[in-house]
Amino acid sequence: MKTSGKKKKKDSKSSKPFKIAIADFVKDVLKPSWRQGNMSKEAFKTIVKKTVDKVSGAMKGHQIPKSQAKIDHYINSSQRKLTKLVMGYVDKYVNV
C-alpha cells in the first residue's frame, strides 16, 4: 500500500498545474452566478472540486498535459465539454 501512496503523490504533483488550470477555468465560468448571489460559497467550492476531480480522474497519468502550452490547448479545445460539465454540477448543487 505504501508504494501506491507514493505513486499517487508523484502523479498529483505532476498534474498540479493541470488541476489549477481546470479550477481557474471553472471559477471563471461560475463567477457571474457567484457575483449575482445565485450560489453559496459551499456550492461554488463543491462544483470546482467535483469538476477538477472528474476531469483529472478521467485521464491516465501519461495523458495529462504537462507543459503550459499543452494545458492551454486542452482547455481551449475542451471549453464546451467543460462548461457543460460545470452546468450539470450547477443544476445538481445550486438550489434553484
N, CA, C and O of each residue as an XYZ file, in Angstrom:
384
protein
N       0.813     -1.209      0.000
C       0.000      0.000      0.000
C       0.849      1.263      0.000
O       0.463      2.276     -0.582
N       1.990      1.202      0.644
C       2.836      2.392      0.707
C       3.336      2.794     -0.672
O       3.467      3.984     -0.956
N       3.619      1.819     -1.536
C       4.118      2.159     -2.867
C       3.057      2.874     -3.691
O       3.374      3.811     -4.425
N       1.807      2.449     -3.581
C       0.753      3.132     -4.336
C       0.547      4.553     -3.799
O       0.224      5.460     -4.566
N       0.730      4.750     -2.503
C       0.627      6.093     -1.937
C       1.693      7.012     -2.493
O       1.432      8.178     -2.790
N       2.911      6.474     -2.635
C       3.995      7.269     -3.207
C       3.709      7.582     -4.668
O       3.968      8.693     -5.130
N       3.182      6.619     -5.385
C       2.887      6.837     -6.805
C       1.813      7.913     -6.962
O       1.919      8.779     -7.832
N       0.808      7.859     -6.142
C      -0.258      8.865     -6.224
C       0.293     10.259     -5.953
O      -0.080     11.214     -6.634
N       1.168     10.385     -4.976
C       1.748     11.694     -4.686
C       2.516     12.206     -5.893
O       2.430     13.387     -6.229
N       3.269     11.325     -6.547
C       4.040     11.738     -7.715
C       3.095     12.186     -8.832
O       3.322     13.224     -9.454
N       2.041     11.411     -9.090
C       1.079     11.764    -10.131
C       0.407     13.099     -9.826
O       0.270     13.947    -10.707
N      -0.010     13.279     -8.572
C      -0.709     14.515     -8.244
C       0.227     15.716     -8.335
O      -0.206     16.823     -8.654
N       1.508     15.495     -8.054
C       2.467     16.585     -8.150
C       2.665     17.009     -9.600
O       2.722     18.202     -9.900
N       2.770     16.036    -10.497
C       2.992     16.351    -11.906
C       1.738     16.914    -12.572
O       1.833     17.630    -13.568
N       0.581     16.597    -12.033
C      -0.663     17.084    -12.634
C      -1.193     18.343    -11.958
O      -2.247     18.855    -12.334
N      -0.473     18.839    -10.971
C      -0.952     20.006    -10.226
C      -1.197     21.231    -11.111
O      -2.244     21.862    -10.973
N      -0.275     21.598    -12.019
C      -0.557     22.751    -12.889
C      -1.817     22.551    -13.740
O      -2.558     23.499    -14.000
N      -2.048     21.313    -14.166
C      -3.251     20.997    -14.948
C      -4.505     21.196    -14.094
O      -5.479     21.800    -14.543
N      -4.476     20.691    -12.878
C      -5.632     20.833    -11.980
C      -5.905     22.301    -11.658
O      -7.061     22.719    -11.581
N      -4.844     23.078    -11.472
C      -5.011     24.507    -11.192
C      -5.645     25.206    -12.386
O      -6.515     26.061    -12.219
N      -5.212     24.847    -13.591
C      -5.768     25.457    -14.802
C      -7.245     25.115    -14.963
O      -8.044     25.972    -15.338
N      -7.609     23.865    -14.683
C      -9.023     23.457    -14.756
C      -9.832     24.234    -13.720
O     -10.915     24.735    -14.023
N      -9.308     24.335    -12.502
C     -10.005     25.057    -11.433
C     -10.210     26.522    -11.815
O     -11.281     27.082    -11.582
N      -9.190     27.140    -12.397
C      -9.316     28.540    -12.816
C     -10.387     28.702    -13.889
O     -11.163     29.656    -13.860
N     -10.426     27.765    -14.835
C     -11.449     27.821    -15.880
C     -12.849     27.704    -15.269
O     -13.753     28.463    -15.616
N     -13.013     26.748    -14.362
C     -14.323     26.532    -13.717
C     -14.730     27.777    -12.931
O     -15.891     28.185    -12.976
N     -13.792     28.377    -12.218
C     -14.094     29.588    -11.447
C     -14.548     30.717    -12.362
O     -15.463     31.467    -12.022
N     -13.905     30.840    -13.530
C     -14.312     31.871    -14.487
C     -15.733     31.632    -14.989
O     -16.493     32.580    -15.188
N     -16.089     30.366    -15.194
C     -17.446     30.033    -15.648
C     -18.468     30.360    -14.555
O     -19.567     30.832    -14.848
N     -18.103     30.107    -13.302
C     -19.044     30.273    -12.191
C     -19.148     31.705    -11.660
O     -20.134     32.042    -11.006
N     -18.161     32.542    -11.925
C     -18.127     33.885    -11.322
C     -19.391     34.718    -11.565
O     -19.866     35.357    -10.626
N     -19.959     34.742    -12.778
C     -21.172     35.555    -12.948
C     -22.307     35.135    -11.997
O     -22.959     35.985    -11.391
N     -22.534     33.837    -11.873
C     -23.582     33.361    -10.954
C     -23.236     33.680     -9.510
O     -24.101     34.061     -8.721
N     -21.963     33.520     -9.173
C     -21.491     33.793     -7.816
C     -21.703     35.260     -7.467
O     -22.193     35.579     -6.384
N     -21.333     36.154     -8.383
C     -21.444     37.593     -8.122
C     -22.898     38.039     -7.994
O     -23.201     38.983     -7.263
N     -23.792     37.360     -8.703
C     -25.214     37.704     -8.619
C     -25.851     37.123     -7.357
O     -27.021     37.377     -7.073
N     -25.094     36.360     -6.622
C     -25.616     35.774     -5.392
C     -26.485     34.550     -5.621
O     -27.303     34.192     -4.774
N     -26.303     33.903     -6.780
C     -27.139     32.750     -7.109
C     -26.619     31.436     -6.547
O     -27.275     30.403     -6.683
N     -25.452     31.462     -5.919
C     -24.952     30.218     -5.338
C     -24.158     30.504     -4.077
O     -23.555     31.566     -3.923
N     -24.176     29.535     -3.187
C     -23.456     29.687     -1.927
C     -21.968     29.428     -2.142
O     -21.558     28.854     -3.151
N     -21.176     29.862     -1.175
C     -19.736     29.624     -1.233
C     -19.469     28.120     -1.231
O     -18.568     27.639     -1.919
N     -20.247     27.398     -0.466
C     -20.074     25.946     -0.377
C     -20.366     25.270     -1.716
O     -19.634     24.370     -2.128
N     -21.435     25.700     -2.398
C     -21.768     25.137     -3.708
C     -20.665     25.460     -4.716
O     -20.286     24.604     -5.514
N     -20.156     26.677     -4.682
C     -19.078     27.111     -5.577
C     -17.855     26.210     -5.400
O     -17.304     25.703     -6.377
N     -17.438     26.015     -4.157
C     -16.270     25.192     -3.869
C     -16.501     23.735     -4.268
O     -15.602     23.090     -4.808
N     -17.693     23.219     -4.005
C     -18.012     21.836     -4.343
C     -17.965     21.615     -5.847
O     -17.417     20.614     -6.311
N     -18.534     22.539     -6.609
C     -18.560     22.411     -8.066
C     -17.139     22.445     -8.634
O     -16.806     21.658     -9.520
N     -16.305     23.351     -8.128
C     -14.916     23.425     -8.592
C     -14.203     22.110     -8.301
O     -13.548     21.549     -9.178
N     -14.330     21.619     -7.073
C     -13.640     20.386     -6.678
C     -14.132     19.195     -7.482
O     -13.325     18.410     -7.978
N     -15.443     19.049     -7.618
C     -16.005     17.914     -8.363
C     -15.548     17.927     -9.813
O     -15.209     16.880    -10.365
N     -15.537     19.101    -10.435
C     -15.128     19.197    -11.837
C     -13.654     18.840    -11.993
O     -13.297     18.067    -12.882
N     -12.800     19.392    -11.145
C     -11.360     19.094    -11.224
C     -11.120     17.597    -11.012
O     -10.344     16.980    -11.741
N     -11.785     17.022    -10.015
C     -11.609     15.594     -9.730
C     -12.074     14.731    -10.905
O     -11.411     13.761    -11.269
N     -13.214     15.089    -11.493
C     -13.763     14.305    -12.599
C     -12.861     14.375    -13.828
O     -12.573     13.348    -14.442
N     -12.414     15.576    -14.190
C     -11.593     15.744    -15.395
C     -10.224     15.088    -15.205
O      -9.763     14.352    -16.077
N      -9.580     15.350    -14.079
C      -8.245     14.784    -13.873
C      -8.316     13.276    -13.626
O      -7.392     12.546    -13.987
N      -9.393     12.811    -13.022
C      -9.559     11.380    -12.771
C      -9.856     10.586    -14.024
O      -9.586      9.386    -14.081
N     -10.410     11.244    -15.028
C     -10.752     10.567    -16.276
C      -9.525     10.344    -17.157
O      -9.582      9.579    -18.120
N      -8.420     11.008    -16.832
C      -7.202     10.897    -17.643
C      -6.186     10.015    -16.940
O      -6.024     10.070    -15.721
N      -5.507      9.202    -17.734
C      -4.403      8.421    -17.194
C      -3.192      9.345    -17.069
O      -3.135     10.381    -17.730
N      -2.238      8.982    -16.236
C      -1.086      9.826    -15.953
C      -0.367     10.340    -17.182
O       0.032     11.504    -17.227
N      -0.196      9.484    -18.185
C       0.548      9.911    -19.377
C      -0.281     10.806    -20.293
O       0.267     11.421    -21.208
N      -1.599     10.892    -20.063
C      -2.461     11.731    -20.897
C      -2.554     13.164    -20.384
O      -2.942     14.066    -21.126
N      -2.205     13.372    -19.140
C      -2.335     14.696    -18.537
C      -1.301     15.628    -19.158
O      -0.106     15.333    -19.129
N      -1.751     16.756    -19.721
C      -0.789     17.690    -20.315
C       0.145     18.264    -19.253
O      -0.293     18.674    -18.179
N       1.436     18.284    -19.573
C       2.434     18.738    -18.597
C       2.852     20.188    -18.823
O       2.987     20.945    -17.862
N       3.058     20.585    -20.078
C       3.527     21.947    -20.349
C       2.350     22.921    -20.343
O       1.207     22.531    -20.583
N       2.642     24.181    -20.066
C       1.588     25.198    -20.022
C       0.901     25.330    -21.377
O      -0.311     25.533    -21.444
N       1.674     25.215    -22.457
C       1.094     25.324    -23.801
C       0.093     24.199    -24.059
O      -0.970     24.428    -24.636
N       0.437     22.981    -23.629
C      -0.463     21.845    -23.823
C      -1.698     21.964    -22.923
O      -2.801     21.589    -23.322
N      -1.508     22.480    -21.729
C      -2.640     22.687    -20.814
C      -3.599     23.714    -21.417
O      -4.812     23.506    -21.430
N      -3.048     24.824    -21.916
C      -3.880     25.862    -22.543
C      -4.621     25.304    -23.751
O      -5.798     25.601    -23.953
N      -3.934     24.497    -24.552
C      -4.564     23.895    -25.732
C      -5.713     22.981    -25.314
O      -6.783     23.011    -25.922
N      -5.495     22.167    -24.274
C      -6.544     21.265    -23.795
C      -7.774     22.049    -23.347
O      -8.901     21.708    -23.707
N      -7.554     23.088    -22.570
C      -8.687     23.870    -22.052
C      -9.418     24.568    -23.194
O     -10.648     24.575    -23.224
N      -8.680     25.151    -24.131
C      -9.321     25.816    -25.269
C     -10.121     24.844    -26.120
O     -11.224     25.166    -26.561
N      -9.572     23.655    -26.354
C     -10.269     22.693    -27.211
C     -11.415     21.994    -26.483
O     -12.289     21.415    -27.128
N     -11.425     22.038    -25.156
C     -12.455     21.333    -24.383
C     -13.430     22.278    -23.684
O     -14.180     21.846    -22.808
N     -13.434     23.555    -24.055
C     -14.268     24.533    -23.358
C     -15.733     24.134    -23.314
O     -16.374     24.239    -22.268
N     -16.266     23.681    -24.436
C     -17.698     23.343    -24.476
C     -18.010     22.185    -23.533
O     -18.991     22.229    -22.791
N     -17.173     21.151    -23.564
C     -17.405     19.991    -22.691
C     -17.260     20.371    -21.224
O     -18.065     19.965    -20.385
N     -16.231     21.150    -20.922
C     -16.014     21.563    -19.532
C     -17.169     22.419    -19.032
O     -17.640     22.245    -17.908
N     -17.624     23.350    -19.878
C     -18.735     24.223    -19.487
C     -20.000     23.404    -19.271
O     -20.751     23.657    -18.329
N     -20.237     22.439    -20.124
C     -21.417     21.570    -19.986
C     -21.349     20.778    -18.683
O     -22.354     20.634    -17.986
N     -20.169     20.267    -18.357
C     -19.975     19.538    -17.105
C     -20.245     20.449    -15.903
O     -20.930     20.056    -14.959
N     -19.702     21.664    -15.950
C     -19.901     22.626    -14.858
C     -21.384     22.947    -14.703
O     -21.897     22.999    -13.585
N     -22.071     23.162    -15.821
C     -23.504     23.484    -15.754
C     -24.311     22.322    -15.190
O     -25.305     22.535    -14.496
N     -23.894     21.108    -15.480
C     -24.550     19.939    -14.884
C     -24.403     19.941    -13.374
O     -25.354     19.644    -12.651
N     -23.212     20.276    -12.898
C     -22.989     20.368    -11.453
C     -23.759     21.543    -10.852
O     -24.241     21.451     -9.723
N     -23.878     22.634    -11.586
C     -24.667     23.776    -11.095
C     -26.106     23.332    -10.888
O     -26.708     23.620     -9.853
N     -26.658     22.627    -11.875
C     -28.039     22.131    -11.736
C     -28.179     21.224    -10.534
O     -29.211     21.232     -9.862
N     -27.146     20.440    -10.258
C     -27.217     19.463     -9.175
C     -27.029     20.101     -7.790
O     -27.709     19.723     -6.837
N     -26.106     21.068     -7.680
C     -25.720     21.571     -6.348
C     -26.286     22.931     -5.974
O     -26.246     23.306     -4.802
N     -26.804     23.672     -6.923
C     -27.336     25.004     -6.614
C     -28.838     24.893     -6.461
O     -29.528     24.383     -7.344
N     -29.336     25.368     -5.344
C     -30.782     25.341     -5.111
C     -31.447     26.423     -5.947
O     -31.290     27.615     -5.685
N     -32.190     25.989     -6.952
C     -32.841     26.952     -7.856
C     -34.247     27.223     -7.385
O     -34.967     28.005     -8.006
